[in-house]
């Protein structure tokens, strides 16, 4: 499944993990040096949420946490009824 938010369009971002060795000059060393750079990805904070769609249908979708915090979606109400005994 693609890690893309359908509301905000957030997707994984590229970045680097930088490895350094040595002691900082201000701590009494001769300075730090980059020894390796490896590629990495920053993933959006996607959450599974039950959402009420504009047509009134309730559906479970994966949206970014920032979308939930901004109130760009309307969460479905929690179930209040109980199952009948068999």
C-alpha positions in Angstrom: 0.0 0.0 0.0 1.3 3.4 -0.9 2.3 5.6 2.1 0.4 8.7 0.7 -2.3 10.7 2.5 -5.3 11.1 0.1 -6.3 14.5 1.8 -3.0 16.4 2.1 -0.9 14.5 -0.4 1.9 13.9 2.0 4.3 11.2 0.8 7.7 9.8 1.9 10.5 12.4 1.7 14.1 11.7 0.9 17.0 12.5 3.2 20.3 11.4 4.5 21.7 9.8 7.7 25.1 11.4 8.3 27.7 9.5 10.3 30.2 11.6 12.2 33.3 10.7 14.2 35.6 12.7 16.4 35.1 15.1 19.3 33.7 18.6 18.8 36.3 21.5 19.0 34.3 23.2 21.8 34.6 20.0 23.8 38.3 19.9 23.5 38.7 17.8 20.3 40.0 18.4 16.9 36.6 18.6 15.3 34.1 16.1 13.9 34.4 14.6 10.5 31.8 13.0 8.2 32.7 9.3 7.7 29.6 8.1 5.8 26.3 9.3 4.3 23.5 6.8 3.8 20.1 7.5 2.2 17.0 7.2 4.2 13.3 8.1 3.9 11.0 10.2 6.2 7.5 8.7 6.3 4.3 10.7 7.0 2.5 9.9 10.2 -0.5 8.0 8.7 -3.3 6.8 10.9 -6.3 4.5 10.2 -9.4 6.6 10.8 -13.1 5.9 10.1 -14.3 9.0 8.2 -17.7 10.2 7.0 -17.4 11.0 3.3 -19.3 13.9 1.7 -22.0 11.4 0.4 -22.6 10.2 3.9 -20.8 6.9 3.6 -18.5 5.7 6.4 -15.2 4.4 5.3 -11.8 3.6 6.9 -8.9 5.5 5.3 -5.3 6.2 6.1 -4.7 10.0 6.7 -1.9 12.1 8.1 -2.1 13.0 11.8 -1.8 16.7 10.8 -5.1 16.4 8.8 -6.9 15.0 11.8 -5.5 17.8 14.0 -6.5 20.5 11.5 -10.1 19.1 11.4 -10.1 18.6 7.6 -12.0 15.3 8.0 -15.1 14.4 10.0 -14.6 11.3 12.1 -17.5 8.8 12.1 -19.4 8.6 15.4 -18.6 5.6 17.7 -20.9 2.7 17.7 -23.5 2.9 20.5 -25.7 -0.2 19.9 -24.8 -3.7 21.1 -25.2 -7.0 19.4 -28.3 -9.1 20.3 -27.7 -12.3 22.1 -28.0 -15.4 19.9 
